[in-house]
Amino acid sequence: METVFDQHLKSSETTLKKRILIVEDQFIEAHDLQLILEKANYEVIGIARSVDQALEQIEIEKPDLVFLDIMLKGNRNGIELAQILKENYIGFIFISANSSKNILDQAKITQPYGFIVKPFREQDVLTTLEIAFYRQEYSLESQLMQQMQLQRDMNEILNSNLKWENALVSFGRMIQNYISFDYAEVGFANTTHYANLGIMRRNIDDYQIISPEKFSKIADISIKELDETYKKSKIDLEPIIYSEESLINNFQVAPIKSLISHNFGIKSYLVFPVPIETIQRFYFNFYSRNFNIYSTETLKLLANLENIFAQFVTKMFPKTVSGEDQKEAIAKEVKPLHKSVGFEGIIGNSPQMITVFDYIRKVAPSDTSVLVLGESGTGKEKIAQSIHALSPRKGKPLVIINCGAIPENLAESLLFGHEKGAFTGAVDKRVGKFELADGGTIFLDEIGEMPLELQVKLLRVLQEREIERIGGRSSMKIDVRIIAATNKNLEEEVAAGRFRMDLYYRLHVFPILVPSLKKRKEDIPDLAHHFIKVYSEKMGRKAPNLSDFALQQIINYNWPGNIRELEHVMQRAILLTDGNTIKEIELSTSSKMHAEQASESFSIKTILENERDYILYILKKCNGKISGAGGAAEILDIHPSTLNSKIKKLEIKRELN
């Protein structure tokens, strides 16, 4: 049987040795770790016992990855070194004897590629290391893809004939994918008056230009007062980030920033000056309503794009402008431009959903694995469809697999295919789902339901990027992107031994958390009107209005079934409405059980208990009929084999009988 060491030795025969630095002040533990790594054919470039020693070796040796203890000799610890490594795009794994929550929380902030608690096992070290290199590869690939795409987008704006205001809106929409902001401010530095132009983000893809005149109305001060406030403000000469204490302190010397922050609810901002013709500076200032949203990585991205930003300004202002000419050039206000955002079928303008859309745009251009997390019914499949639609793979298939509905005896054949005669009943060759998705995307829904045996085979596909049909004599290379989704807490599943840790980390490269409906209630009216329109059209009738009372009902309800439940409730409401107005929403008995109640006698049930009760209720209504017309599977809108699996899993048959 092939061991972990054999796999590492085999893989290293055709690749250069990875160079690793160990930062550990305990000699015995550092030496043990060195032996493990060298036995697995990694090159250990040295052992450092302090942050200062580590920095010296990093400068000379340029390691591929660092094993890093948290507590070290000297006055600096591993957390501080981790921040430096992160800024220099060097991957690192923490090794620590202390696994307290406080230490773990500090470590998480630095975004390590792994965390091992001492004493460690050889297999844990090598598995964690393999996952770390995998995550580092895709992280760097994603960053490179983002920068290349950003340069292409900027060139597209530069080559267009857009006027300044329209180009600025296009710039804001484009840069949002890489540098998140709620408000941006641009303009030349001057000493006479405030002439900067603002870009306010109103929702997903809707931006509004804020002229100095409009800003004076928002802030409720005169243009003269605005100019005086600006003239009293310190102008930064270098790129800088302000957040928390530094933001408050800067308000004292830059009152114009205080005025902007107060009126737009700003909690952090970034100042990025771009030299123009060596005599002037043009400022790109980004403001966010979140704390600590900007980092040194953001500044590095901007630094890499400084030349193209300068080209953008020069193109928009062929001659250096200042004074009244500049004020006249940029003071005009433009109506917001609308553009297809590629999120067809996803409704929502809440801050939580805008964050999700931003994440989708960031990750779509790369091949990075994505893990979509969220409660049942939140629309995780729609997220996967949007990622695929916005990716370079959009012209290739998106193959959707429900891992919870795959019969175990057919799983391998379904995913990877089989040759004719491979087993009894294999009368023809079958092409598997992964082969069908070659060049495209695989969406593994309900990944938490996948059996452990199948998880091992999926992990091999992710590692080797090849599959083998059952009964086949050779493997075949495939090129697929993996998007997975689950409503389970996979960390708990890993701890319980039901989900492989190595597979979890391979999928968890870029997680996207989809909010539940109760956390984005401002989206409920739009969703309700959308479903009313859709189902009214299907029924061939005029869409009824939603009364204020009915609207308040659905806003107050807690929606445990999320968007899927809302959709069904609105469909039922249309069926029960005879007139032109939905006066009241009739929530089902089972729905009312979930609504927020003050009653002490309310019985809390788990998701599985509620699912069991509901399936049992439907089966009794159907007199035990599962498949066919009027059967429970048809009513529940799931495949009969899936329903049979659930009946077996939930032990329903005895009660039904």
Phi, psi and omega in degrees: 000134183285130181267173176299321179297318180300319180297317180294317181295320180295315183292332184278349181296327184253004181230158177292147178296137174282137185259125188235136173254135176256125177246099188205128183269358176262114188301311185300314182293321178296319180293317178301316180296320179299317180298317179300314184291317181290327176296327179272011174074026169269155178260116177270114186276350178162171176235123178249145183250000179210167179296318181297316177298318181298316181297322178297315181291324179296319180298321183274313192268337181052069182292157175281330182202154182235130167271127194226119173279151182278315180266118184230167175291152180096185185265006177237145183250180183295331179297318179294319178295323180301321179298319179293318179298318180299317180296333181260012177058037174255123181290152180210152178236129177280138169236123185210147174274348183254114180245031179294159182299322181298315179295315180298319179297318178295320181293321182299324182301327181280353178057062178288165177270000178178166181212118180242132179265129178285148355285142185251158177263155179303315183295323178297318180298311185289322178294315179298321181294317179299316179295321181299315180294324177297312181293322179296318180301313183285332176294314180293322178298317181297316179298316180296317179299319179297315181296319179296317180294321179297318179295321178297317180296319179296319178297325178297319178293318181298324183274358179274171178255026182293143172287167187307310185294317179292321177297324181293320176296317178298320177299313181299317180295321182288313185290338180303328181295341187240327179231104185291134176209153174258335177211139176231157184219128183227152176159164176285147173286136173211170186247007187252326185195169179270115182233015181288153179251136180258152174236110181258128177275119182267320172204208191311305187225028185243116183238146180234135177279132179248108178282165176303322179296318180292321179296323179297326177289319179298317182278351179059046173225160181284162176301321180298315179295322178298314178299318181295320178298318180294317182295333179278352188270138176293140178253123179286137181263345181232158176301139182203152179245137176239129177202151179054240187295319181295328178293314180298317180296322182292333178302328183292325183258347179228073184299339177295326178291324177296319180296315179296314183297320181295319185278340181242011176065039187277140179240349174201151177209160184234132179251125181228097178277141178239119179294134178239116178054029175063354183248346181226160174238132174254133187254131169249110180247126182248131183240141180228150176274005179249150176286147170049038181283335183254149184218179177297332176295322177297316179297322179293319177299314179296320180299322178294338184252011185302317182297318182287330173295319179296321177298321180299314181293316181297321179295320182285330179236083184306326176246145178300127183243149177203178175058217185294329179298318179294317181300319180290325183291326187244005185278348181291147178256142181241147177290147182300140176268143179247142184216144177300128186260355177078021180244044183304132177089353178255120182255133175154134175235013179291156178304324181295319181285327177298322176298318178299315179299320178298317179297318180300314181296323181293318188269339186303317185293339184265180177258014182302138174294142182235136175244114181265120184247147178160163181295163177298135176089008182272352177096036182294327179295323177298323178297314179299319180297322180292318178301315180296317183294332181263003183262165175296348181271006188301335179278354180254171186293148165250110183258123184256128180234125174269103185296336180281349184249008181273119175298133186302324183286345180247000189301310184296319178295319181296317184281317189246352178085173177211158177271158177300131179080010182294331178202169181301126180098351180274076185280343178223162174289142179236131175270126183281170183298321181294321179292322178297329184270004184307126183089348183243221187229139172253127175251112181263093180281149181054047182299334179293345179269355184291130179298151183303320181299321180285330177300321179299317182289324177294320179300320179296321178297318180294324182284311187268342184055043177208157180230166176221123177294150174297129181085358180280156182262347181212159178271163179229138179288141176227154180236095180228150172259138183257125168239126180240158179216150177202153172257007180265159172275100186292333176297320177292322179295321177296314181298327181275357179082012181264351179219134184291134181296318183294324177291320179303312182289331177290328179276334188272028180294317181221091180278143174234120180265118179270122185290150174289162184294328180291343178265000179220051187297338179294345178272349185300314179303315180296318178296316180299313180295326177297312181292324177299315180295314183298310185283334175293319178296319179296327181272356179068037180228164178288137182293123178287157175280160178252118182294160179299322180295314180295321179297318179294326177301312185285334176288323182285338183287153188270346175049066177296334178270003176059216188295324179299319179292318178300318179301313181294321179295318180291323177298317179294321181298321179295318179297326184272355183262125179266325183272205182262002183224133172276103187279329184210144177262122179267103178279139181293165180301317181293327179293319182297332179297333184270344184296153180294123182230150179271351184297136180287339186274003182299130182263115180277131179238155176283168178300318180296321179295318178294319179297318180298313180299320184290316179298318179299318179299314181294318180299320179294323178295329181266009182055036176084359181287128184260304184255173179085178181298130179078004179281167183297323180298320179295317181294319181280351179060045174225164181289143180306322180294325177295317180296318178300320178297318180293321179299318179292315183296320184270003178053054184270331191304317183300318182289326180294319178291000000 
